[in-house]
Amino acid sequence: MNEKLRRDADAIVAASIRAVQPDEAVRRALEGREFPGRVRLVSVGKAAWQMAKCAADLLGSRIEAGVVVTKYGHSKGPIANFDIREAGHPVPDDNSFAGAQAAIDLVRGLTPQDTVLFLVSGGGSALFEKPLVSGGELADITRQLLACGADIVEINTLRKRLSAVKGGKFARLCDPARVYSIVLSDILGDPLDMIASGPAYPDSSTAADAKAIIAKYGLKLSDGALALMEEETPKQLDNVTTQITGSVRQLCAAAAQACQSLGYEPVLLTDRLCCQAREAGSFLASVLQTHAGQGRRLAFLAGGETVVRLTGTGKGGRNQELALAAAAGLESVPGGAVFSVGSDGTDGPTDAAGGYADCDTLPALRAAGLDLYAVLQDNDAYHALQKTGGLIVTGPTGTNVNDVAVALLDG
């Protein structure tokens, strides 16, 4: 492993994630804002604890009570008089359902003078759920969507119609209270109706869109679930004010600044990366092949969210698979490395935030008796990168604004 490139990669990851913490964004959204009636807080998503803690520090006793629903391992302790819950992600579980019910109970009986402070971050689609089908069927449909490579917009289009809180329905449950929604975006282009499946935002997707997705991937749904696909979601909400506080654009800008501070010339390729993880990794390695040997220190950045098509039963995530897929192309680039991380610190069902590969990764795999193609076919990037020292582990970060992948070239 190129130790200098790995140190630079770790420094870039740390600086990028520090720059997109939600604290300052929530503070900006709340400072100077008056809430005349009662205030109750609901915070959902992977960054829910961090966002709720900041709101509690700012507003103190102005918040009567709160419910926080975040991913397992993402809570950092008690907050004031809030009910802190952890639940399943990316597949919702009974704790997801119980957390949503607690939030629904919290917003009952409010008046037009009262406010629901609704803090939303990525992961809320799974973590905040009251299904209109059985939990088992909801889990099965979610697994089908993840396995076939559906993107997050397609997944959320279906989730909204299977839920009593998504697609603007939670805002309806808060009525007649006002809803002030602060959103940390984890979807390309920041579509407010898709982030966490838009619990407090009018839904732009239609029943026709949902049925087209089912046909596209050949999904198997019960008659009851198919009937829900025919129902339209709220298209107008008069009791909601929404403010976006962060997105992948800020993550890319922070990564570019970190690269520049280390002496690399940053080049932003895109902040809307949306393709197969393996293809993205191979592409970034090919970019480095093109520019190698020019004597320049370059950093090519791509922000967004790739997808993984499940062809095996191994362990990994999209960022680990992206990095590992770059290994073949990097063997001929001694001064090159590719790394990719999820800003929330968790990549797929693993304890890693992402992965790192350079020219030594493929030889190290061979020495360990592993075939790169077979590992990728088995979706087992985690164990392969573990053997090569290529795992990037940050722990839960308290934020969630998509992923950033970087291809470094040192001369």
Long-range contacts (C-beta under 8 A, 24 or more apart in sequence): 1-358, 1-360, 1-361, 1-364, 1-388, 1-389, 1-390, 2-334, 2-335, 2-337, 2-358, 2-359, 2-360, 2-410, 4-410, 5-335, 5-336, 5-337, 5-358, 5-408, 5-410, 6-337, 6-356, 6-358, 6-389, 8-262, 8-264, 8-408, 9-337, 9-339, 9-356, 9-392, 9-406, 9-408, 10-392, 11-258, 11-262, 12-255, 12-258, 12-259, 12-262, 12-299, 12-339, 12-406, 13-339, 13-341, 13-353, 13-354, 13-392, 13-394, 14-394, 15-254, 15-255, 15-257, 15-258, 15-261, 16-251, 16-254, 16-255, 16-258, 16-341, 16-343, 16-404, 17-341, 17-343, 17-345, 17-394, 17-397, 17-399, 18-254, 19-250, 19-251, 19-253, 19-254, 19-257, 20-246, 20-250, 20-251, 20-254, 20-343, 20-399, 20-401, 21-50, 21-397, 21-398, 21-399, 22-47, 22-50, 22-51, 22-54, 22-121, 22-184, 22-245, 22-246, 22-398, 22-399, 23-50, 23-54, 25-182, 25-184, 25-245, 25-246, 26-51, 26-54, 26-55, 26-58, 26-119, 26-182, 26-245, 27-54, 27-58, 28-245, 29-182, 29-243, 29-245, 30-55, 30-58, 30-59, 30-182, 31-58, 33-180, 35-59, 35-62, 35-115, 35-117, 35-180, 36-113, 37-110, 37-111, 37-113, 37-114, 37-115, 37-177, 38-64, 38-110, 38-111, 38-113, 38-114, 38-115, 39-63, 39-64, 39-114, 39-115, 39-116, 39-117, 40-64, 40-65, 40-66, 40-106, 40-107, 40-110, 40-114, 40-115, 40-116, 40-117, 41-65, 41-66, 41-67, 41-68, 41-82, 41-116, 41-117, 41-118, 41-119, 42-66, 42-67, 42-68, 42-103, 42-106, 42-107, 42-116, 42-117, 42-118, 42-119, 42-170, 43-67, 43-68, 43-69, 43-70, 43-118, 43-119, 43-120, 44-68, 44-69, 44-70, 44-99, 44-103, 44-119, 44-120, 44-121, 44-124, 44-127, 44-128, 44-196, 44-199, 45-69, 45-70, 45-119, 45-120, 45-121, 45-122, 45-123, 45-124, 45-127, 45-128, 45-184, 45-196, 45-400, 46-70, 46-71, 46-74, 46-89, 46-121, 46-122, 46-123, 46-127, 46-344, 46-346, 46-396, 46-399, 46-400, 47-121, 47-122, 47-184, 47-344, 47-398, 47-399, 47-400, 48-74, 48-119, 48-121, 48-124, 48-127, 49-74, 49-75, 49-76, 49-79, 49-84, 49-398, 50-76, 50-398, 50-399, 51-119, 51-121, 51-182, 51-184, 52-79, 52-82, 52-119, 53-79, 55-117, 55-119, 56-80, 56-82, 59-117, 63-117, 65-106, 66-106, 67-99, 67-102, 67-103, 67-106, 69-96, 69-99, 69-100, 69-102, 69-103, 69-124, 69-127, 69-128, 70-123, 70-127, 71-123, 71-127, 71-346, 71-396, 73-396, 74-396, 74-398, 76-398, 87-126, 87-127, 88-126, 88-127, 89-123, 89-126, 89-127, 90-123, 90-126, 90-142, 90-146, 90-349, 91-126, 91-139, 91-142, 91-143, 92-126, 92-127, 92-129, 92-131, 92-135, 92-138, 92-139, 92-142, 93-135, 93-139, 94-135, 96-126, 96-127, 96-128, 96-129, 97-129, 97-130, 97-131, 97-135, 99-127, 99-128, 100-128, 100-129, 100-130, 100-164, 100-165, 101-130, 103-128, 103-165, 103-170, 104-130, 104-165, 104-170, 104-173, 107-173, 107-174, 107-177, 110-174, 110-176, 110-177, 111-176, 111-177, 112-176, 112-177, 112-178, 114-177, 114-178, 115-177, 115-178, 115-179, 115-180, 116-174, 116-177, 116-178, 116-179, 116-180, 117-180, 117-182, 118-170, 118-174, 118-179, 118-180, 118-181, 118-182, 118-199, 118-200, 119-181, 119-182, 120-181, 120-182, 120-183, 120-184, 120-195, 120-196, 120-199, 120-200, 121-183, 121-184, 121-186, 121-196, 121-399, 121-400, 122-184, 122-185, 122-186, 122-187, 122-195, 122-196, 122-344, 122-400, 122-401, 122-402, 123-186, 123-196, 123-344, 123-400, 124-195, 124-196, 124-197, 124-199, 125-155, 125-156, 125-159, 125-166, 125-196, 125-197, 128-165, 128-166, 128-170, 128-196, 128-199, 129-159, 129-163, 129-165, 129-166, 130-163, 130-164, 130-165, 131-162, 131-163, 131-164, 132-162, 132-163, 132-164, 132-228, 133-162, 133-222, 133-224, 133-225, 133-228, 137-221, 137-222, 137-225, 138-162, 141-219, 141-221, 141-225, 144-217, 144-219, 144-220, 145-217, 145-219, 146-310, 147-309, 147-310, 148-217, 148-218, 148-219, 148-309, 149-276, 149-307, 149-308, 149-309, 149-310, 150-213, 150-217, 150-307, 151-274, 151-305, 151-307, 152-186, 152-187, 152-194, 152-305, 153-187, 153-191, 153-194, 154-213, 154-216, 156-194, 156-197, 156-198, 156-205, 157-205, 157-209, 157-210, 157-213, 158-210, 158-213, 158-214, 158-219, 158-229, 159-197, 160-197, 160-198, 160-203, 160-205, 160-233, 161-207, 161-210, 161-228, 161-229, 161-231, 161-233, 162-225, 162-228, 163-197, 165-199, 166-196, 166-197, 166-198, 166-199, 166-233, 167-193, 167-197, 167-198, 167-199, 167-203, 167-205, 167-233, 167-234, 168-193, 168-198, 168-199, 168-200, 168-201, 168-202, 168-203, 168-233, 168-234, 168-235, 168-237, 169-199, 169-233, 169-234, 170-199, 170-200, 171-199, 171-200, 171-201, 171-234, 171-237, 171-239, 171-240, 172-234, 172-237, 174-200, 174-239, 175-239, 176-239, 177-239, 178-239, 178-240, 178-241, 179-237, 179-239, 179-240, 179-241, 180-241, 180-243, 181-240, 181-241, 181-242, 181-243, 182-242, 182-243, 182-245, 183-242, 183-243, 183-244, 183-245, 184-244, 184-245, 184-246, 184-399, 184-400, 184-401, 185-244, 185-246, 185-247, 185-248, 185-401, 185-402, 186-248, 186-305, 186-400, 186-401, 186-402, 187-305, 187-402, 188-248, 188-271, 188-272, 188-273, 188-274, 188-304, 188-305, 188-402, 189-272, 190-244, 190-247, 192-242, 192-244, 200-237, 200-240, 200-242, 201-237, 201-240, 201-242, 202-234, 202-235, 202-236, 202-237, 203-233, 203-234, 203-235, 205-233, 206-232, 207-231, 207-232, 246-399, 246-401, 247-401, 247-402, 248-303, 248-304, 248-305, 248-343, 248-401, 248-402, 248-403, 248-404, 249-303, 250-401, 251-303, 251-343, 251-401, 251-402, 251-404, 252-301, 252-303, 252-404, 255-301, 255-303, 255-404, 255-406, 256-299, 256-301, 259-299, 259-301, 259-406, 259-408, 263-297, 264-297, 264-298, 264-299, 264-408, 264-409, 265-296, 265-297, 265-298, 265-299, 266-299, 266-301, 267-298, 267-299, 267-300, 267-301, 268-301, 268-303, 269-300, 269-301, 269-302, 270-302, 270-303, 270-304, 271-302, 271-303, 271-304, 272-303, 272-304, 273-302, 273-303, 273-304, 273-305, 273-306, 273-403, 273-405, 274-304, 274-305, 274-306, 274-307, 275-306, 275-307, 276-306, 276-307, 276-308, 276-309, 277-306, 277-307, 277-308, 277-318, 277-319, 277-321, 277-322, 277-325, 278-321, 278-322, 278-325, 278-376, 279-306, 279-325, 280-306, 280-322, 280-325, 280-340, 280-405, 281-321, 281-322, 281-323, 281-324, 281-325, 281-326, 281-327, 281-338, 281-340, 281-357, 281-405, 282-325, 282-326, 282-328, 282-329, 284-322, 284-326, 284-338, 284-405, 284-407, 285-325, 285-326, 285-327, 285-328, 285-329, 285-330, 285-333, 285-336, 285-338, 285-407, 286-329, 287-407, 288-329, 288-330, 288-333, 288-336, 288-338, 288-407, 288-409, 289-329, 289-332, 289-333, 289-336, 291-409, 292-332, 292-333, 292-335, 292-336, 292-409, 293-411, 294-411, 295-411, 296-409, 296-411, 297-409, 297-410, 297-411, 298-408, 298-409, 299-406, 299-407, 299-408, 299-409, 300-406, 300-407, 300-409, 301-404, 301-405, 301-406, 302-404, 302-405, 302-406, 303-402, 303-403, 303-404, 303-405, 304-402, 304-403, 305-402, 305-403, 306-403, 308-348, 308-379, 310-379, 311-377, 311-378, 311-379, 312-377, 312-378, 312-379, 312-380, 313-378, 313-379, 314-375, 314-378, 314-379, 314-380, 314-381, 314-382, 314-383, 315-348, 315-349, 315-350, 315-379, 315-380, 315-381, 315-382, 315-383, 316-347, 316-348, 316-350, 316-379, 316-380, 316-381, 316-382, 317-342, 317-346, 317-347, 317-348, 317-349, 317-350, 317-352, 317-354, 317-381, 317-382, 318-342, 318-347, 318-348, 318-403, 319-347, 319-353, 319-354, 319-355, 319-392, 319-403, 319-405, 320-347, 320-348, 320-350, 320-352, 320-354, 320-355, 320-381, 320-382, 320-385, 320-391, 321-355, 321-376, 321-379, 321-381, 322-354, 322-355, 322-405, 323-354, 323-355, 323-356, 323-357, 323-381, 323-385, 323-390, 323-405, 324-355, 324-357, 324-361, 324-372, 324-375, 324-376, 324-381, 324-384, 324-385, 324-390, 325-376, 326-357, 326-407, 327-357, 327-361, 327-362, 327-365, 327-372, 328-362, 328-372, 330-357, 330-358, 330-359, 330-361, 330-362, 331-359, 331-362, 331-363, 332-359, 333-359, 333-409, 334-359, 335-409, 335-410, 335-411, 336-407, 336-408, 336-409, 336-410, 337-407, 337-408, 338-405, 338-406, 338-407, 338-408, 339-392, 339-405, 339-406, 339-408, 340-403, 340-404, 340-405, 340-406, 341-392, 341-394, 341-403, 341-404, 341-405, 342-400, 342-402, 342-403, 343-397, 343-399, 343-400, 343-401, 343-402, 343-403, 343-404, 344-396, 344-397, 344-399, 344-400, 345-394, 345-395, 345-396, 345-397, 346-396, 348-382, 350-382, 351-393, 351-395, 352-382, 352-385, 352-391, 352-392, 352-393, 353-392, 353-393, 353-394, 353-397, 354-392, 354-403, 355-381, 355-385, 355-390, 355-391, 355-392, 356-385, 356-390, 356-391, 356-392, 357-385, 357-388, 357-390, 360-388, 361-388, 361-390, 364-388, 364-389
